[in-house]
Each structure stands twice: as C-alpha cells, then as structure tokens.
Amino acid sequence: MELYELQDEHVGAFRAKMPAAPEPNPPISQLQTTVVCRCRPFLDHDAGSFQAVTTNGPNIYVHKEVSKAGLVDTTGKVNSKKFQLHASTACENDESLYEMYVEAVVEKSKEGGAGCVLAYGQTGAGKTHTIEAMMDTMFQSGVEIVAVSCFEVRSDKVHDLLNDSEELKVLTGADGNDNVVGLKKLEAEEAGEAVKDVVTRAKALRSTASTNANDQSSRSHAFYIFFLPSGGSLTFVDLAGSENKADAKSHSESENADERLKEMKEINKSLGDLKECIRLTLVNSKGGKQQHIPFRRSVLTRLLRTSLDVSPTSAVKTTFLCHVGPTRRSLSMTINTLNYAEQMCSATNAAKEAAKFKGPEKWSPKMVASWVEKLDGGKYATLSESMHMSGKIFQTMWLNDFIKRVSAAGGTEADGNYIYDKFHDLVAESKKGNGAKKKGKKVDDVTIEIAEGKKPAQKPVSELMYGAGLSAACVENS
Ligand SMILES: Nc1ncnc2c1ncn2[C@@H]1O[C@H](COP(=O)(O)OP(=O)(O)OP(=O)(O)O)[C@@H](O)[C@H]1O
C-alpha cells in the first residue's frame, strides 16, 4: 500500500468519528455577509496525494502527515487543524451550492437591493468553475436581467470586457464611492443575444494562461454585473488565484516568462492588499482603536470596498466563496486561504455583536437606573430609584440640575459629580466604537437590548459603487 493510501485511511477514520454538524443559527440566508468554504473535488492530477481537507458544516479540518525529527510516520498517521466559517461544502453539486448560499443574494437583488458573490482562493481551486456555474444556474432559474456589464482588473487597471478590453478609469464620486467610468452597459433587448451569450463573449476576452496548478488559469479579477428590473444589481466576482513558488517556477519556464512573472506579482500584490483590508476589518470590528483600512491601495480593493463592509446593515448582501484544493499538495495555500476566510467570518460575527451594543444615550429609564444601581459595586444603589430618566435626558441634563436630583435622593454633591462624569465618559466611549466591548470596561451588566427592526434605510442602488450595483451615472450605455 502506498503511504498516501494509508494516510487516506486515517483521514477516513477521522471523518467516521466526526459528530454531525449543528444547523446554522441564524440560518445562512439571514446573514448579510456569509463566508463559505468550497473544497473542489479530486481531479486526475491530484492522484498520489492524500485528502487533506474535511468539511463538516461550519467546521473545516485540514490534515497533515505526522512526522518526527523530519521523518514522516510510515503508518500514515495524520494530524488535524480546525477552522470555522459560516459553512463549508465539499461534494455539493453546483445547483445545491446555489440554493444554499447564492439564491438569497439573488433574491435580495430581485427586491431592489445589491448583491455580490465573490470567489476567492488559490489558483486551480475551482473559483472560475463555481462563478460560471452560479451564473448559469441563475440564468436557468429564469431570473429576469435587464442589462449587463463585464470588466476585468488586470495589473491594477480596468478593462471593459464588452468593449474590446478598452482601458477605463476608476474615479471617486462625490459620495466617496469608487466607480468605473465609461463602462459599457448592454441592455438585454439591445444586445440581440441572450445575456448568457453576452457573458460567454466577455469571458472569452478575459486573460488566461497555463500554470502548474491549472491549464486555464485566470490572470485577472473578473466582474460580471447584472441589472434587474427592480433596480437591484448582482455582481459576481471571480478573483485571480493566489500563487505559490511552484506556480512561479512554471512561469519562469514559460515562453513569456517576464510577462507572466510580472503578472503573478501584480495578482499577488492586489490579493495582498485585499488580505490587509480583511485583517484590519477584523481589528476594527472588534472595537478598540479604529485603524485606517487601506482600501485605496489597489483598484481591486477600491472596487470591493462596499462588499467588504461586514456590518449587519451593509448595503450589499455578500457571499464569499473561499476555495481550497482537496489534497496535501496544496495544504499551505489552503491554510492561508482559510486563515483569511476565518478573519472575514470573525469580522462579520464581531460586527454583528457590536451592532447589538446600544450607546448609553439610548438607554431606557430602567437601564439607567440599573446602571447606577450596579456602579462601583453598588456604592450608589440607594440613589438608583431617583434615576428613572432615559439616557437621552441624562445626556442633555445640566450638571447642577443633576446634583440637585442626587441631593434630593440623599446623595452628596461629590456623588452627583461622579455619576454624571461616569455616564458622560461612557457616552464618549460608545461613540468611539469602544462601548461595552472594550477590554476591562463593563457597562455594569446592564442589559443591552438590540434595537430590533430598526435597520437604517437602504441606499438606492444607483447611489452605490459597482459592488453594490454600478453607479448609473458611471455606466455608459451601448
Ligand atoms: N466543483 C467542481 N467540479 C468539477 N470540476 C471542478 C470543480 N471545481 C473545479 N473544477 C475543475 O478544476 C480545474 C480548476 O478549476 P478553475 O479553473 O475553476 O480554478 P480557479 O480557482 O479559477 O483557478 P485560477 O485561479 O488559476 O483561475 C478545472 O479543470 C475545473 O473544471
């Protein structure tokens, strides 16, 4: 028996012992940003390498051979490392994948909102396969499309895939959003061909090349934008794959070696910028000192900015489909992809938690009284009864009036000063985004309620950048 077969047996035993994954709560379709891992099936060229990825609901395990002092265990033992996203899938067919993770995004666009489905991951992991299958399934399901635009981002420049790869500029509008200017928007009835065929034509113009990992590797980031009768839009993004040294080696042996290597560096740079934005999005969503997120570092991150908004009130409903290869051969890239996917997922979850936090100025009278009761271990508990006023009233109250109130309840001037200062500190804190989340700070166990059903008004798609639907002003009709 070959070693990889023994290793496969150990992975099989690991899978057999795995408990059933819990149902996602809340259901995936209710998330504004969803991060899913898709592991592509085994292909002929994977032969000779063991199955290094196990998917089980939100849990993804990667497996690596056990080795001691540089020697691989010859009995085939494997070690496992766990990652957690919103969901994961291995052998799901394309239709099921669409139903589970893409249909809700399409529905949002049908209602007039903005949706984005984005494929991320290493080269050869199946991004193009998935994005094309998701678009095809959408066409087959009869979604009505009124217009389409397609472009690619190559070497930090935008090229119109419906207009002979014409180079276009990205400009920042008065609203701060970045838009591709002059992009061709082909109306369905004007096109004289089905939208599906328009997309096929656009795909043919996209730059591809052969690499070690993939015969038909995409050398650019492709954006396909569909405009729906509701005014909503839906964007499918097929990112170029991140590459490792082995792929770089194949480039150095190819005919256009210099060009290929330059291309690879550009792709890795833009993906590096994207990773940095994801990393800092996580830092910021955890509260604490807010960091500058360098969205402007590359055209890719400028254009993905609204789709990277992980807050539950984000204007764009987004599904990130992170792709990994199934074998041991791609393990280091798989771990890298999952690390960033996990950061994105954590950022989404942290932003959701942060949104639950209600600043003290929004507290009910009961919450204010409860806070005073527990302040400094109950030192001011006897005054809490006289504190039945809303956080809003407390915030606008003058100090002398507050002290009078405290004195009437039997407190001292110093008590009044102290409580007044503490409350205003808390208001300032929450405005900085730190709120109750900041380490060492507690809003003294006051129940922080979620402002249910109070979502900010959705911006009309026409005001948003491409990811949320191309700004109508910036798309030139054919
Ligand atoms: N779910 C799948 N089912 C069957 N075949 C698949 C699947 N995913 C990927 N493949 C096959 O794997 C190969 C690589 O897939 P694909 O070109 O989509 O990778 P990619 O991630 O887009 O790569 P690159 O970044 O290099 O463009 C292709 O031959 C594709 O047909």
The ligand as a MOL file (V3000), in Angstrom:
LIG
                    3D

  0  0  0     0  0            999 V3000
M  V30 BEGIN CTAB
M  V30 COUNTS 31 33 0 0 0
M  V30 BEGIN ATOM
M  V30 1 N -16.7380 21.7070 -8.3300 0
M  V30 2 C -16.0380 21.2270 -9.3510 0
M  V30 3 N -16.4480 20.1480 -10.0250 0
M  V30 4 C -15.7330 19.6670 -11.0600 0
M  V30 5 N -14.5840 20.1900 -11.5110 0
M  V30 6 C -14.1200 21.2730 -10.9010 0
M  V30 7 C -14.8200 21.8420 -9.7910 0
M  V30 8 N -14.1020 22.9070 -9.3870 0
M  V30 9 C -13.0400 22.9970 -10.1930 0
M  V30 10 N -13.0440 22.0280 -11.1060 0
M  V30 11 C -12.0250 21.8230 -12.1610 0
M  V30 12 O -10.7580 22.1710 -11.5860 0
M  V30 13 C -9.9500 22.8730 -12.5360 0
M  V30 14 C -9.5370 24.2260 -11.9770 0
M  V30 15 O -10.7200 24.9820 -11.7540 0
M  V30 16 P -10.7980 26.5560 -12.0260 0
M  V30 17 O -10.1910 26.9280 -13.3250 0
M  V30 18 O -12.2070 26.9300 -11.7880 0
M  V30 19 O -9.8430 27.0680 -10.8600 0
M  V30 20 P -9.5380 28.5790 -10.4360 0
M  V30 21 O -9.5480 28.6050 -8.9600 0
M  V30 22 O -10.4350 29.5110 -11.1330 0
M  V30 23 O -8.0530 28.7280 -10.9310 0
M  V30 24 P -7.2430 30.0660 -11.3540 0
M  V30 25 O -7.1410 30.9140 -10.1840 0
M  V30 26 O -5.9200 29.5140 -11.7650 0
M  V30 27 O -8.0020 30.6720 -12.4850 0
M  V30 28 C -10.7810 22.9860 -13.8010 0
M  V30 29 O -10.4250 21.9520 -14.6560 0
M  V30 30 C -12.2150 22.7920 -13.3080 0
M  V30 31 O -13.0480 22.2620 -14.3130 0
M  V30 END ATOM
M  V30 BEGIN BOND
M  V30 1 1 1 2
M  V30 2 1 2 3
M  V30 3 2 2 7
M  V30 4 2 3 4
M  V30 5 1 4 5
M  V30 6 2 5 6
M  V30 7 1 6 7
M  V30 8 1 6 10
M  V30 9 1 7 8
M  V30 10 2 8 9
M  V30 11 1 9 10
M  V30 12 1 10 11
M  V30 13 1 11 12
M  V30 14 1 11 30
M  V30 15 1 12 13
M  V30 16 1 13 14
M  V30 17 1 13 28
M  V30 18 1 14 15
M  V30 19 1 15 16
M  V30 20 2 16 17
M  V30 21 1 16 18
M  V30 22 1 16 19
M  V30 23 1 19 20
M  V30 24 2 20 21
M  V30 25 1 20 22
M  V30 26 1 20 23
M  V30 27 1 23 24
M  V30 28 2 24 25
M  V30 29 1 24 26
M  V30 30 1 24 27
M  V30 31 1 28 29
M  V30 32 1 28 30
M  V30 33 1 30 31
M  V30 END BOND
M  V30 END CTAB
M  END
